[in-house]
Amino acid sequence: MKNIAALLLSACLVTALPVAAHAECYVEYKAKQDSPLRLHYGILAIPGACPAENTARQTASARLASAGWVLLNVLGLSTTPPTDAMRSNAGDYYLRY
């Protein structure tokens, strides 16, 4: 009985570790570019658990700035993968930055 319990525990740990290692925080945001004015909604991923909103804002802002975008606001943070509708709404800006 102890061997079965140990085997089950080992199996649970082995399957849970890859999931924990690939945990991501999804950040929904809005951004803009000037001249001409362009706006977009997007979703980016930050490895690991979700940071404080201010830290997520700084990370998103830096990534977007490297491509000439200005972060307008962070709409939300989640460790749950985005829905199909959210992915569709983000379009080309889903996990682009």
C-alpha positions as CSV (number, residue, x, y, z in Angstrom):
1,M,0.0,0.0,0.0
2,K,2.9,2.4,0.8
3,N,4.4,1.7,-2.6
4,I,1.2,2.6,-4.4
5,A,0.9,5.8,-2.4
6,A,4.5,6.7,-3.2
7,L,4.0,5.9,-6.8
8,L,0.9,8.1,-7.1
9,L,2.6,10.9,-5.3
10,S,5.6,10.7,-7.6
11,A,3.3,10.7,-10.7
12,C,1.5,13.7,-9.4
13,L,4.7,15.6,-8.8
14,V,6.2,14.7,-12.2
15,T,3.0,15.9,-14.0
16,A,2.7,19.1,-11.9
17,L,6.3,20.3,-12.3
18,P,6.1,21.1,-16.0
19,V,2.9,23.0,-15.5
20,A,4.4,25.1,-12.7
21,A,7.6,25.7,-14.7
22,H,5.6,27.1,-17.6
23,A,3.3,29.3,-15.6
24,E,2.8,32.7,-17.2
25,C,1.0,35.9,-16.4
26,Y,-1.1,37.3,-19.2
27,V,-1.3,41.1,-19.4
28,E,-4.2,42.7,-21.3
29,Y,-3.3,46.2,-22.5
30,K,-4.1,49.1,-24.8
31,A,-1.4,50.9,-26.7
32,K,-1.0,53.7,-29.2
33,Q,1.4,55.2,-31.8
34,D,1.3,58.8,-33.0
35,S,1.7,60.3,-36.5
36,P,-0.6,58.8,-37.7
37,L,-2.6,57.8,-34.6
38,R,-2.9,54.1,-34.3
39,L,-4.4,52.1,-31.4
40,H,-4.4,48.5,-30.5
41,Y,-5.5,46.0,-27.9
42,G,-3.1,43.2,-27.1
43,I,-2.1,40.5,-24.7
44,L,1.5,39.8,-23.7
45,A,2.9,37.1,-21.4
46,I,5.3,37.6,-18.5
47,P,7.0,34.4,-17.3
48,G,6.1,33.2,-13.8
49,A,3.4,34.4,-11.4
50,C,1.7,37.7,-11.9
51,P,3.7,40.6,-10.5
52,A,2.3,43.7,-8.9
53,E,0.3,45.7,-11.4
54,N,2.9,48.5,-11.4
55,T,5.7,46.0,-12.3
56,A,3.5,44.5,-15.0
57,R,2.9,48.0,-16.3
58,Q,6.6,48.8,-16.4
59,T,7.4,45.5,-18.2
60,A,4.6,46.0,-20.8
61,S,5.7,49.6,-21.3
62,A,9.3,48.7,-22.0
63,R,8.4,45.9,-24.4
64,L,6.0,48.1,-26.3
65,A,8.4,51.1,-26.4
66,S,11.0,49.0,-28.2
67,A,8.6,48.7,-31.1
68,G,7.5,52.4,-31.0
69,W,4.2,51.9,-29.0
70,V,3.1,53.8,-25.9
71,L,1.3,51.9,-23.2
72,L,-2.1,53.5,-22.5
73,N,-3.3,51.2,-19.8
74,V,-3.2,47.7,-18.4
75,L,-6.7,46.2,-18.5
76,G,-6.0,43.1,-16.5
77,L,-3.6,40.5,-15.2
78,S,-4.3,36.8,-15.2
79,T,-2.6,33.4,-14.9
80,T,-5.5,31.8,-16.8
81,P,-4.8,31.5,-20.5
82,P,-6.9,34.0,-22.6
83,T,-10.1,32.8,-24.1
84,D,-10.6,32.3,-27.8
85,A,-12.5,35.6,-28.0
86,M,-9.7,37.5,-26.3
87,R,-7.1,36.0,-28.6
88,S,-9.3,36.9,-31.6
89,N,-9.7,40.5,-30.3
90,A,-6.0,40.8,-29.9
91,G,-5.4,39.5,-33.4
92,D,-1.8,40.2,-34.5
93,Y,-1.0,41.6,-31.0
94,Y,-1.7,38.3,-29.2
95,L,1.7,37.5,-27.5
96,R,3.5,39.7,-30.0
97,Y,5.5,41.6,-27.3
